[in-house]
């Protein structure tokens, strides 16, 4: 038989990967549908675990963290099995993993720098931007339309 | 010129600047990974933008996210994950040199990708109807937070760019389908399916993060 380059796919591994990804996606959706407000508002922290947790953390933030944690697990499974990183050399995986951090640092630094100093270094640039929100503009137009319609339909006393 | 060994299937001729099939395959894979890294950086920057927006204006993020239909997002997740499986199975059958099964799996992958785009177009048409469009095109009604339009700007930018990648992926699948129709895949040479599979896995990977970030986190 001809020698194959790369790793050999296993049918069972692929199907198991798919089933686990579907299960995790369903779990992610299920968790997102949980209404955490009743626990966030419960007065007695000793009532149950979630009530106790709500007194320490914001449950909406916990829910977001859990959802993104599941997404991360799904991403890792995809990268390891479907993209074949699990079958690569350790050095390649280490390079892929470690190269994430400098780029993340670059993205965060530039975003923060833009956000923190926007308009402070170049005032002319700030003046060029129309800061008016289209949402506010639309709401104002709607309010003006409503008041005009209300005024027109109001009964006349004359 | 070195050639791959024969096993009853058509031979693949290794390009003259490679020593053997394995070196050729590894070179293609390295090139593909470099391209995927550039893709990850591009989407990574957009994800950072989305996270900054979530932390800076959570009210606007939640208001925007509430206007997205998580059911349609879930259906699209199913379509993409299933097409990820069928694409990997195409590579699996490519390794076995089974051309007809490769074609079946590629056609299934293309159909699931089409399903994804159909659902996406349904979602987009609803956004056009409600006027929740980016920037000066905005004419949505009933929104309270003045920054909500930024959420939809990010939504269209990220899902639109992802949809372009889905289209490119479909093009790659059609290309693999043509190669398979010419019976050119062998047990030793299935590089195009392997590379298209890598690209499609990245498209899956991006959606795995887009779906919860846009549809689930703000609900």
Contacts between the chains, C-beta under 8 A, distances in Angstrom:
chain1	res1	chain2	res2	distance
A	1	B	7	6.0
A	1	B	187	6.6
A	2	B	4	6.3
A	2	B	5	4.9
A	2	B	6	7.4
A	2	B	7	4.7
A	2	B	186	6.6
A	2	B	187	4.6
A	2	B	188	4.0
A	3	B	5	7.3
A	3	B	21	7.4
A	3	B	22	7.5
A	3	B	188	6.5
A	4	B	95	5.9
A	4	B	187	6.2
A	4	B	188	6.0
A	5	B	21	5.5
A	5	B	22	4.6
A	5	B	24	7.6
A	5	B	25	3.4
A	5	B	26	7.0
A	5	B	188	7.0
A	5	B	191	7.9
A	6	B	25	5.8
A	6	B	29	7.1
A	6	B	194	6.4
A	8	B	95	6.4
A	9	B	88	6.7
A	9	B	91	6.0
A	9	B	92	4.0
A	9	B	95	5.9
A	11	B	89	7.6
A	11	B	92	6.1
A	14	B	85	6.3
A	14	B	88	4.9
A	14	B	89	6.2
A	14	B	92	6.4
A	15	B	85	7.3
A	17	B	85	7.6
A	17	B	88	7.8
A	18	B	81	6.6
A	18	B	82	7.4
A	18	B	84	7.3
A	18	B	85	4.1
A	21	B	81	5.1
A	21	B	84	7.6
A	22	B	78	7.2
A	22	B	81	6.0
A	25	B	74	7.3
A	25	B	77	5.1
A	25	B	78	7.5
A	25	B	81	6.6
A	25	B	211	7.8
A	28	B	212	5.8
A	28	B	216	6.5
A	29	B	70	6.8
A	29	B	74	5.4
A	29	B	216	6.7
A	32	B	70	7.0
A	32	B	212	7.3
A	32	B	215	7.9
A	32	B	216	3.8
A	32	B	217	7.6
A	32	B	219	5.6
A	33	B	219	7.6
A	64	B	217	5.1
A	67	B	212	4.9
A	67	B	216	5.4
A	67	B	217	6.1
A	68	B	212	6.3
A	68	B	213	7.6
A	68	B	217	7.2
A	70	B	212	7.6
A	71	B	208	5.7
A	71	B	209	5.5
A	71	B	211	7.7
A	71	B	212	4.7
A	71	B	213	7.8
A	74	B	208	4.8
A	75	B	205	5.6
A	75	B	208	5.3
A	75	B	209	6.4
A	78	B	84	7.3
A	78	B	201	5.8
A	78	B	204	5.7
A	78	B	205	5.0
A	78	B	208	6.4
A	79	B	201	7.8
A	79	B	205	6.6
A	82	B	84	5.9
A	82	B	88	5.6
A	82	B	197	7.5
A	82	B	201	4.1
A	82	B	204	6.9
A	83	B	198	5.9
A	83	B	201	4.6
A	83	B	202	7.3
A	83	B	205	7.5
A	84	B	198	7.6
A	99	B	37	7.5
A	103	B	41	5.9
A	103	B	44	6.5
A	104	B	44	7.3
A	104	B	48	7.8
A	107	B	44	6.2
A	107	B	45	5.4
A	107	B	48	4.4
A	108	B	48	6.4
A	111	B	48	5.6
A	111	B	49	6.9
A	111	B	52	5.4
A	115	B	52	6.8
A	115	B	56	7.6
A	133	B	146	3.7
A	133	B	147	6.7
A	133	B	149	6.6
A	134	B	135	6.5
A	134	B	136	6.4
A	134	B	138	3.7
A	134	B	139	8.0
A	134	B	149	5.1
A	135	B	138	6.6
A	135	B	140	7.1
A	135	B	143	5.0
A	135	B	145	6.9
A	135	B	146	5.0
A	135	B	147	7.5
A	135	B	148	5.3
A	135	B	149	5.3
A	136	B	146	4.6
A	138	B	131	7.9
A	138	B	138	6.4
A	138	B	139	6.1
A	138	B	140	6.5
A	138	B	141	6.5
A	138	B	143	7.7
A	139	B	143	7.4
A	139	B	144	7.8
A	142	B	141	6.0
